[in-house]
């Protein structure tokens, strides 16, 4: 039996596999692996998803929280 992928369930933006706010930890790890050599590409991808989530969540989550949730964790470390 195949396990569900750690992908967002829209319009709630919760993980299909574990039910927590997406991106969950397994999704973050997968995204970091996929974009290993392209941090700018990862951030662009996440920013686009964040915009979609903002529209679909209709203001239920503050913009600053969405930014931290979607892109804050993916910024390069100094």
Secondary structure, DSSP 8 states (H G I E B T S, - for coil): -----S-EETTTTEETTT-SBSS-HHHHHHHHHHTTT-HHHHHHHHHHHHHHHHHHHTTSS-HHHHHHHHTGGGS---
